[in-house]
Amino acid sequence: MNKAKHNVPIPENLLITSTMVFFLIHSMQVGVGLLGFERYIAMAAGYDAWISILIAGLVIHLLLWMIYRILELSGGDLVSIHEFVFGKYIGSLMNMVFSLYFLLLSLTVLRTFIEVIQVWVFPQLNVWWYALAFLVMVYYFVEGGLRVITGMCLISVLLGLPLLLFKFFPIQLGQVDNLYPLIDHSLMDLLASAKTTTLSFLGFELLLMFYPFLKNQQESKKWAHFGAFYTTMIYLASALVAFVYYSEEQLQFVTWGTISMWKIVDFPFLQRFEYAGIALWAYVVLPNICIGLWAASRIPKRMFKKIKQRYVIWLYSLILLVASALLETRSMIDQLNTITSQIGFYVLLYIPFLFVMMLFMKKVMKRDEN
């Protein structure tokens, strides 16, 4: 099969090792969603929602397999895939749609985390100035390239792990009986709850953009699946801890379940542990924004050879800054998360469609060759 058009070899010094895919996949999936997803998944399936997390995890692994097959058949990234499948004009339109989608992911993470700071730390925080300061740091990492972002992903995983271990405190005060009776909801309830986890699991599809930067692409498969599995286990453990600690009635009124549980962590030298947790979590959400902005800005660079990625990063950073300042109320931010989750769900449905289209194109080309 012929390779898709416009595939540009990546210089050796810009490539990343296959093991780093674990951190790229996991870092993009774990962010602000982990701080308060428990309430939303429990709305549809109650305490049986932990089963929905396992269902969602299995679907993610299936979609990852499809993404790798698509990339192997195309030999390129998302830009070349769209041009190959849909042609120049429709392909370019689809590429710009995905560029804006990746930018939307960055915006959702940025504005939601700012809201966390407003609610828990600084109620009078000026969104404009904080977003500007945060985006300056984001620009520094994105300008450094994918290898610098990958290093940040590694650091974020190492910093985030100790925070997850503090879930031991609410387990001591929890009631395991809350989880019973097991499987008390219908399959449709479980699937509805699994759909609600969409926003939490989004991000692995960025593999479609950074795949050409991998040194050993075949070996990276297992690390991508390890990353997705690790993410699933973290969400599963977090949900079970929340379900054990909160009653089902209490959980409906807890917006930020993980942060609320941080409040019971008590050290002689630190009274308000949630402040420290939120501060450290900034390093966890930072890669979310960086990878999304990098992927969003790389698509125009790949489409238009004369445009430097730096200029696109400037433009997109400005859009993120203005959009963050315009999203002022809780209802607006909640609507942003809902819209991102819905769009992300359709993006996930698009992956099997793209997979079928690639198989179809392969058969057509083989027939033409014969």
N, C-alpha and C positions, 0 to 999 in steps of 0.2 A: 504494500500500500504506500502511496506517495505521502510524504510528510506535508503537513499544512504549511501554508505560505508564511514568509516573514519570520521564520524562526532564527533568532540571532544567538550564536553560541555565547555562553557566559564565560568570561575570563576565569582562569583557575583561581586567582586570588580573591574572587568574589563568591566562590562556592562554599557551602557549609556541609558538614558531615551528616551522615544519615541519622545518627543518634539524636541530633539536635531537633529533628522533626517531632520527637516526643515533647519537647518543651514548647515548640511553636504551636502544636495542636492543643496541648493542655492549657497553655497560657491564654490562648484566645478564647477558650471555652469557660474558663474560671475567671470571674470578675465581679461586678456589682450584683449579678444575678444570684450568686451564692449567699449574699447577705440577707435575702428576704424572699426566696422562691417558695419556701415551705407553705406559706399561707395560700398561695395561688394554686398549687397542685392539689392541695387538700380540699379545695372548693368543689371539685368534681368527684373525687373518689375518697374523700375522708382520709383516714389513716392507712387505707389500702394504696395510697398514692405511691408508696415505696415500690410497689410492683410496676407502676407506670414508669418509674425511672429506669427500671431494668428493661422494659419494653422499648423505651426511647433509646437506651444504650445499644440494644441489638440493632435497631434501625440505623443508628449512626454507623455502626460497623459495616452494615450492608451498603450504605451510601459511600463510605470510604472505599470499599472494594470497587464500586462502580466508578468512582472518581479516578482511581488508579488505572482501571481498564480504559477509560476515556483518554487519559493522558498518554498511556502506552500506545494507543491506536493513532493518536494525533502527533506525538513526538514534540509537542510544544506546550503552550500555556493556554489560558482561557481565551485570549485574544485570537490566537491562530486557530483555535478550535471553532470559534464562532465564524470566522471568515471561511474556514473550510466547509463547514456544515451549511451555513446560510448564505454564503456569498459576501461580497464586499460591503454592500450597502446595509442589508438587514443585519449582517454580522457586526458592522460598526455601531449600529443602533443598539444591539444587544450588549455590546461592550460598554457603551456609555451608561446603559441602565445598571450594569453591574458595578461600574465605577461609582455611581451615586449610591448604590446599595451598600458598598463597603464604607463609603463616607457616612452613611446613615448609622452603621454599626458604631463607628467612632463617636459620632454625636450622641448616640444613646448612652454609651458608657460614660462619656465625659459629663453630660448634664445630670445623669442619675447620681454619679458620685459626688458632684457638687451639691446636689440636694441632700445627700447623706451628711455632708459636712454642715450644711445649713441646719438640718434637723437636730443633729447630735452635738455639734461643737460650737459653731458660730452662727447663731440665728440671723444676725445682721450682716452676714458676709456679702460683699459686693461681687456678684456673679461675673461681671465684666472683667474686673481686675484679676480675680482668681483664675478665670478661664484663660486670660492672656498669659499669666505666669505659667500655667500648666502647659499651654500650647507652645510656649517658647522652649520648654524642656522637651516636649514631644518632637518639635521641629529639629532639635539638636540630634536626637536619636535617629529620626527618619532620614535626615540628611546624611548621616553616617552610613546608611545602607542596611541591607538585610542582615549582615553579619553582626553589626552593632546591636540591632534589634533582637537578634537571637541571643546574644549575650545577656541582654536585659531580661529576656524570657527566663533564662537559667537562674538569674538572681531572684526574680520574682517568685519562682517555684520554691527556692530555698528559704526565702523570707516568709512566704505564705504557709509553709508546712507547720512551723511552731504554733501559729495562730489556730490552725485546725486541731492541734493536739489539746488545746484548752477546752474543747468540747467534753473533756473528761469531767469537768466540774458540774455541768448540768446533768450528766448521766447519774452522778451520785445522788441527786435530788429527784430524779425522775421516777415514774411509775411505769414499769414494763407492761402492766395490765392494760394500759391505754391502747396497745396495739391489737388487743383482742376485741371481737372475734376476727380472725384472719379471713380475707377475701369475702367481705360483706357487701361488695358492690358488683354490678354487672360488668361485662366486658366492655360495653360502650362507655361506661363511666371511666374505666381504666384507660381506654384509648383517648377519651376527652382530656383526662389528666395528663396523659403522655404528650398530647398536643400542646398543653400549657407549658411544658418544659422546653418548648422550642427555643425561646429567647435565651435560656440558660445554656443550651448546647450549641448555639450558633457559633461559627468561627472556623470550624474544621474545613469548610468549603474554600477557604483561602489557600488551601493546598493547590488549587487550580492555578494560582498565580506564582507561588514560590517553588513549584516543582522543578523548573529548569535550573534552579540554583543548588540542587542537591547533587553531591558528588556521586554517591552510589544510590541511584533511584530505586533499584530493586530491593536493596537491603532496608531502605527507609520504610517499606510497607509495614514491617512488624513494629517499628517504633511509632508509626502513626496510630496503629491499632492499640499499642500499649498506652499511648497518650489518651486516646478516647476511653479506654477501659479504666485508666486511673481517674479520669474526670467523672465517669459514671460511679465509681466506688466512693468518691468524695461526696458527690451529691446524695448518694444513697445513705452514707453514714450521717451526713448533716440532717437529712430528712428524718431518719430514725431517732436521732438525738432530740430533735424538735418535737417529734410526736410523743416521745417518752416524757419530755419535760412539760409540755403544754397540754392542757385538755383541749378537746376538739372545739369547744366553745371559745376558749381563750385565744386559740390560734387564729380565729377569724378577725381578731382585733389587733393582731401583732403584724405590723408592716415589715419591720426589719427583725426577723426572728433571730438570726445569728448575732447581731449587735446587741439585742436585748439579753441574750444568754451570756454575752461577754460581761454584762453588768454584775453578774454574781461571782466573777473571778476576783479574788481578793488576795492582795499581797501586803505585807506590812509597809513596804516602801512605795506602794502604788495603790491609791484609793479608787481612781476611775480608770480601770483597765481599758474600757471601750474607747477612750481617747487615744491610747497607744495603739489599739487594734486598728482603728480607722486610719491613723497616720501611717502605719505599716502597710495597710491595704492599698494605699496610694501607689505603692510600688507593684502591687498585684494588677491593678487596673491599667497602669501605664502601658504595658505591652499590648493590651487590647486596643488602645487608641493608636499606638504606633503601627501595629501590623495593618489595621484597617486603613489608616491614612497612607501607608506605603503602597498597599495593593490598589487603593483608589487612584493614587497619583501615577502609578506605573502604567495603568491601562492607557491613558492619553499619550504617555511617552511611547508606548509600543505602537499606537495607532498612527501617530504623527511624528515622523522621524526627526523633524527639525525642532520639536518642542523639548526643552530640557525638563526633566522631572522636578528640578528645584522650583521652577516657576509654577508648576501645577501644585506643588506642596504649599507654596505661598498662598495661592488662590483658595485652595481647599481649607487651609488653616484659617483664613479670613472668614470663610463661610461658617466654619465651626464656631468661631468666636462670636459672630453676629447671631447665629442661630441659638447659641447657648444663652446669650443675653436676652433674646426675645421670649424664650421659654421661662416664664416667670412663676406660674402657679403650679401647685401639686397636680391639679387636674390635667394641665397641659403636659406635664412630664409623664404622668400615667398614660395619657393618650399616645405620647411618643413611644413609650415602651410597648403599648398594645399594637400600634401600627408596625413597628419594627418586627415584633413577633409574628404578625400576620404575613408581612412581606417575606420574612425569613422562612416561614412555613411553605410558601409557594416556591421559594428558591430551592428548598429541599425537594419539593415535588418535581422541579425542573431538572434535577440531576438524573433521575431515571429516564426522563424524556430525552435528554441529551445523550445518554448512554445508548438508547434504542436508535437514535438518529446516527450515531457514530457506527454502530453495527450495520445499519442499513447502507450507509455510504461506503463501508468497506465491501459489502457484497456487490454494490453497483460497480465499484472500481474493478473488482476482480472479474466481473462479467464483461466489462469493457475491454479489459486486458486480454481476455480469451477470445 
